[in-house]
């Protein structure tokens, strides 16, 4: 969406934005839950080592 | 989008544009630098962007022979003065805000000495946190002051930070692992300036990695400054 740069925000609001940008709090980190990752890995491993799906036997001539 | 959110997004866009121009000038590319060429004088958001960028707004003037575009110094200094007047640190200012304000005043005096008259006095910011903050919080704050890591600027702050180089190195690794590229770039710039950065940190590869991963223009300013002024991250 194109930005309307002619819109003049109020001075106080702008000053607050400036302060906020200069001393912004640290963003929360994104951390993976080890147990969740372990569960996912186990599931993937089980799927990989599972026996193949049974198929109907093809008739041999 | 609400009016406030649109205002914040517009300011962020102006800051990003200016940061791209500064990074380009620090790489020695493009036309001779002028702050007023990067940020239009008629845009009401320009002084706000200068205040947020702090001393980095004038960083290209610190290059060897970085005289800037012909006749730009006067207009650039006027824009800085406007930023300092319009956005002084508040009544109960954050330490970062006061340090950054001081950095902008010092940078104007050092880099545009012919036009530095009528600048407001540099405040005396609180500095006890430099010794007392635990390393993750120290790293976050120091990264927000990366614009002060310019040659000849903030010597006293640099001396104080030298005593906590290892803490900042820890913070750099933490920021990279958190994928907080702006913090990593800011800390990397400080570590490039500090004399006792441990070689085991692998700062040069770290800075190159942050450059590969980050697309943020302000991070690009820090990385380019680390390379241009302190020769790290090549």
Boltz contact constraints between the chains, C-beta under 6 A:
constraints:
  - contact:
      token1: [A, 3]
      token2: [B, 10]
      max_distance: 6.0
  - contact:
      token1: [A, 3]
      token2: [B, 13]
      max_distance: 6.0
  - contact:
      token1: [A, 5]
      token2: [B, 10]
      max_distance: 6.0
  - contact:
      token1: [A, 8]
      token2: [B, 44]
      max_distance: 6.0
  - contact:
      token1: [A, 9]
      token2: [B, 7]
      max_distance: 6.0
  - contact:
      token1: [A, 14]
      token2: [B, 48]
      max_distance: 6.0
  - contact:
      token1: [A, 15]
      token2: [B, 87]
      max_distance: 6.0
  - contact:
      token1: [A, 17]
      token2: [B, 8]
      max_distance: 6.0
  - contact:
      token1: [A, 17]
      token2: [B, 11]
      max_distance: 6.0
  - contact:
      token1: [A, 18]
      token2: [B, 48]
      max_distance: 6.0
  - contact:
      token1: [A, 18]
      token2: [B, 51]
      max_distance: 6.0
  - contact:
      token1: [A, 18]
      token2: [B, 52]
      max_distance: 6.0
  - contact:
      token1: [A, 18]
      token2: [B, 87]
      max_distance: 6.0
  - contact:
      token1: [A, 19]
      token2: [B, 97]
      max_distance: 6.0
  - contact:
      token1: [A, 21]
      token2: [B, 52]
      max_distance: 6.0
  - contact:
      token1: [A, 22]
      token2: [B, 52]
      max_distance: 6.0
  - contact:
      token1: [A, 22]
      token2: [B, 96]
      max_distance: 6.0
  - contact:
      token1: [A, 22]
      token2: [B, 97]
      max_distance: 6.0
  - contact:
      token1: [A, 22]
      token2: [B, 100]
      max_distance: 6.0
  - contact:
      token1: [A, 23]
      token2: [B, 94]
      max_distance: 6.0
  - contact:
      token1: [A, 23]
      token2: [B, 96]
      max_distance: 6.0
  - contact:
      token1: [A, 23]
      token2: [B, 97]
      max_distance: 6.0
  - contact:
      token1: [A, 26]
      token2: [B, 140]
      max_distance: 6.0
  - contact:
      token1: [A, 29]
      token2: [B, 178]
      max_distance: 6.0
